[in-house]
Amino acid sequence: MIETIYNIISQYILLPLTIAVFPVDYQTEAMLFFQTTIKILAIVVPVMIAVAYFTYAERKVIGFIQGRIGPNRVGLFGFRLWGLGQPIADAVKLIAKEIIIPLNANRSLFIIAPILSLAPALAAWAVIPFDDTKVLANINAGLLYVLALTSLAVYGVIIAGWASNSKYAFLGAIRSAAQIVAYEIAMGFALVGVLIAAGSLNLGEIVNAQSGSVIHWFWLPLLPLFVIYFISGVAETNRAPFDVAEGESELVAGFHVEYSGMAFSVFFMAEYANMILIAVLSALLFFGGWLSPFQGIIFLEDIFSWVPGMFWLLAKTSIFMFLFLWFRATFPRYRYDQIMRLGWKVFIPITIVWLVVISSLVVIDLPPWFS
Amino acid sequence: MVVAIKNPIHAALFLVLSFFSTAAIWLLLNAEFLAIALVLVYVGAVMVLFLFVIMMLDINVATLRQGFARYFPLGIIIAFFMVVAMGLIVSSDYFLSDIYSQGSISTIQSNTKLLGLAIYQDYLYHFEIAGAILLVAIIAAISLCLNKSKITKSTQPDVQVLAKKDDRLRVVKMKSEEKED
């Protein structure tokens, strides 16, 4: 269905437009540019909508976990619809609010910081394969690219904290930077485990290496790495229980105290986009991406063969996204020194040991994963 | 911009930008693995720590500028030698040979794989020696930092984990007060 819509758009809108506007020599380039733009929009727009409704889901889910109702007043078109209009109302409110720039803040850096945190969060989506064929940039070093871009997110936080010229913001930025750098290493090692197991850095090939059945997915041989990856992902996105960078009770709101209005909400969007990214990556790297969970089971495989692969990917992603909310609702915040201890003294040794284990498993061609 | 700008934080950020540009040039040369590794290592890790330190130090620019006139001639001489050295390397046979003009190597095989083969087969000893040197450097750096002063307070996690309720908490039974008439 998505292919058909895409083909219709490029055939009947883009092609005539290109021919009408551009001189003959540049038409192929212009067409390529337009098609890429359409594809980018087709990824970014759903991601942003997902971000908006993820905030809604968060309030609802945590509400239900805590025995509350959550937002249920703002509806659409006069109907209440369990508060489904809430994210839109929030967005309108935040856009309408004034952006306050503190007097002694570093103006240019203050404005550029939220952009620096959102841009890598969205750019990383370029290499995410949604299906066997649906991927914007099928590059060879896809996994490395994702790792590099997630490591850039820390700049937004540091610059925001420093440019605000506020002690709370600066403390939040320092905490967050130390935490992100620490967990980055564990996360990188976990991903190295995946690439040893799959023998490729290309995300599509990693998923294809897991095909077979649920047991063939990498979560089983890489179980410790998966757990570490996901926990590091929670820490990287500064989410509870590792949200000391925000730490409402001690640092007011951490690195973004001085931000208001849209600048604040850009930080928020970056955080949620990163969470969804971590969820998608866990689904892709450890849980077989778009592969059906019923693959290899004689009867069920045929029944569910009509379900598009993208559905499975999104379903798996949703489960991990729910885990983020579940963590936040149930765990108290970690103490700061314990976070550092967990990252440096527990996770990194475990990942290194498991790298040796997984390498030896690959060398002896252990079935069913590495044969 | 990295050298000329006054604010050290801005200078560090411009250094990040120049790393990015380098990565982009490498990407255009089809060395995608190296380009992304550059971003990952230098931009993602090294520069973050760098920025961190600069922010904590709160460098006073005025005092840094005092010695400028004194060191300027020396700086010029060093810069001259570096320019000459770089010019010699760039104009030497390495960069003129046919290897680089072929350019299609990377399209045949993933250059990540080629790089791996080069490091772990052809240049294994060089790689191992570099690794050993780095290990020594790490150990040296850590041992330099490891002077335990008596003022520093630290927690023992194992003691904390083993702590039980009975060690910390005492339930005192008290007689309830009688109601006075």
HADDOCK unambig.tbl for C-alpha pairs under 7 A between the chains (distance, minus, plus):
assign (segid A and resid 141 and name CA) (segid B and resid 33 and name CA) 6.12 0.50 0.50
assign (segid A and resid 144 and name CA) (segid B and resid 36 and name CA) 6.64 0.50 0.50
assign (segid A and resid 145 and name CA) (segid B and resid 36 and name CA) 6.00 0.50 0.50
assign (segid A and resid 148 and name CA) (segid B and resid 36 and name CA) 6.57 0.50 0.50
assign (segid A and resid 148 and name CA) (segid B and resid 39 and name CA) 6.09 0.50 0.50
assign (segid A and resid 148 and name CA) (segid B and resid 40 and name CA) 4.33 0.50 0.50
assign (segid A and resid 148 and name CA) (segid B and resid 44 and name CA) 6.58 0.50 0.50
assign (segid A and resid 151 and name CA) (segid B and resid 40 and name CA) 6.85 0.50 0.50
assign (segid A and resid 151 and name CA) (segid B and resid 44 and name CA) 4.98 0.50 0.50
assign (segid A and resid 152 and name CA) (segid B and resid 44 and name CA) 5.48 0.50 0.50
assign (segid A and resid 181 and name CA) (segid B and resid 45 and name CA) 6.70 0.50 0.50
